């Protein structure tokens, strides 16, 4: 019988790991409290850019490997200009997360939502391997106090006429305008906070700054989103370990603001790390 794998977390890291393992023939299931747009990944602007993650010696190879996969998926990349020009993938999370989930299920995987775990050992014992992609949830799940919630708030507005590329400035104040298929994401913030409630004053500042940079009238607000980037002070945790019940676990979390950017590189290293 093929080894069975349980993945905790259904953000971009968990879904990508799911695709990689399911396509290799592992019986794979994802368990998550939230899925799709409800995840931190669902609130991301999701432009390929290794932001708010470390250490660079590990992050850069993962990012470059992910770039190759995303470039192949996109088939044709666009130019993004903000002081310098980059040809990098841009993911519309409203489409890409569904694509990953559907790809995973088509490969034989399953996704269970509204699952609340107190510890990784709570995963059904029928699974030989547990992969921890819990993001900021790993603070409680494995008691990792090195994790720090870097709160990001964005405003979703209608598509901006003439904006065909992403505008990004990561100097203070953080500002980005990301055009998507049906709308545009204005951002953003990066502060240490657990607050998941959108702040109207912050939204007003975000829309005002983006409108100033783009030289447009303030657009209509469609929605506000808040996500907690899982920043880990000592760097991304990608390593194998053992649970108290003896089962193997591979940790894959702490990607900060670079979850999409590192997703495929990390997922493939997780696969290489397993001994099943």
C-alpha positions, 0 to 999 in steps of 0.5 A, spaced: 500 500 500 502 507 498 504 511 504 499 516 506 500 523 507 496 528 511 498 535 510 495 541 515 494 547 512 490 549 506 494 555 504 499 556 498 504 552 501 499 546 503 496 546 497 502 546 493 505 540 497 499 536 496 500 537 489 507 535 489 505 529 493 499 526 490 502 527 483 508 522 486 503 517 488 502 518 495 495 517 498 494 525 500 489 529 504 489 536 507 486 538 513 485 545 515 481 550 519 480 555 513 480 554 505 480 558 499 479 565 500 479 565 507 486 563 508 492 568 509 494 566 502 487 568 499 488 575 502 495 576 498 497 580 493 501 574 490 506 577 486 513 573 485 517 577 490 521 574 496 519 579 501 519 578 508 522 571 509 529 569 511 535 566 511 537 568 504 541 562 502 535 558 503 530 563 500 533 565 494 534 557 491 526 556 493 524 562 490 528 561 483 525 554 483 518 556 484 519 562 479 521 556 473 514 553 475 510 559 475 513 561 469 511 555 465 504 555 468 503 562 465 507 561 459 507 568 458 510 573 463 509 581 463 513 586 465 513 590 472 516 597 473 517 600 479 524 603 479 527 597 475 523 592 470 522 585 472 519 579 468 516 575 474 509 571 475 503 575 478 498 570 481 491 572 481 489 568 488 482 568 486 484 563 480 490 560 482 488 557 489 482 554 486 487 551 480 491 548 486 486 545 489 482 542 483 489 540 481 490 536 487 483 533 487 484 531 480 491 527 482 487 523 488 487 528 494 482 530 498 481 536 502 477 537 509 475 544 512 473 546 518 478 542 522 481 544 528 487 541 531 490 542 538 496 538 536 499 535 530 498 528 534 491 529 533 492 527 525 489 520 524 494 515 526 492 512 519 497 517 516 504 515 516 507 522 515 504 529 517 506 535 513 506 542 517 504 547 513 500 551 518 503 558 517 502 562 523 497 557 526 504 553 528 505 558 534 500 554 537 500 547 534 507 546 535 508 552 540 513 555 536 514 562 539 519 564 534 513 566 529 511 573 529 504 575 525 506 581 520 499 583 519 497 586 512 491 589 510 489 591 503 483 594 499 480 591 493 478 596 488 475 595 480 480 595 475 484 601 474 484 603 466 491 603 464 494 599 469 497 593 466 503 592 470 504 591 478 507 597 481 511 596 488 514 600 493 517 596 499 520 602 502 516 606 507 510 607 506 509 600 503 505 601 497 503 596 491 497 596 486 496 589 483 492 588 477 488 582 477 483 579 472 477 582 475 479 587 480 485 590 483 489 590 489 491 596 493 496 595 499 498 595 504 501 594 511 506 590 515 506 591 522 506 586 528 499 584 530 494 579 531 488 583 529 484 580 523 479 586 523 480 591 517 481 598 519 477 603 515 482 609 517 488 604 514 484 602 508 483 610 507 490 611 507 492 605 502 487 607 497 489 615 498 497 613 497 495 608 491 491 613 488 496 619 489 502 614 486 497 612 480 495 619 479 487 617 479 481 619 483 480 615 489 476 608 486 470 605 489 472 600 495 470 593 493 472 589 499 478 589 505 482 584 507 487 582 512 492 577 513 497 575 518 504 573 514 507 568 518 514 571 519 519 567 523 525 570 526 530 565 525 528 563 518 523 559 514 522 552 518 523 546 513 526 540 516 524 533 519 522 531 526 518 526 530 511 527 533 510 524 540 507 518 537 513 516 533 510 518 526 515 522 521 513 530 521 516 535 516 515 542 518 514 547 512 512 554 515 515 561 516 515 564 509 513 571 511 510 575 505 513 570 500 509 564 501 507 564 493 514 565 491 517 560 495 511 555 494 514 550 489 521 550 491 519 548 498 514 543 496 519 539 492 524 540 498 519 537 502 518 531 498 526 530 497 526 530 505 521 524 506 524 517 507 517 514 506 
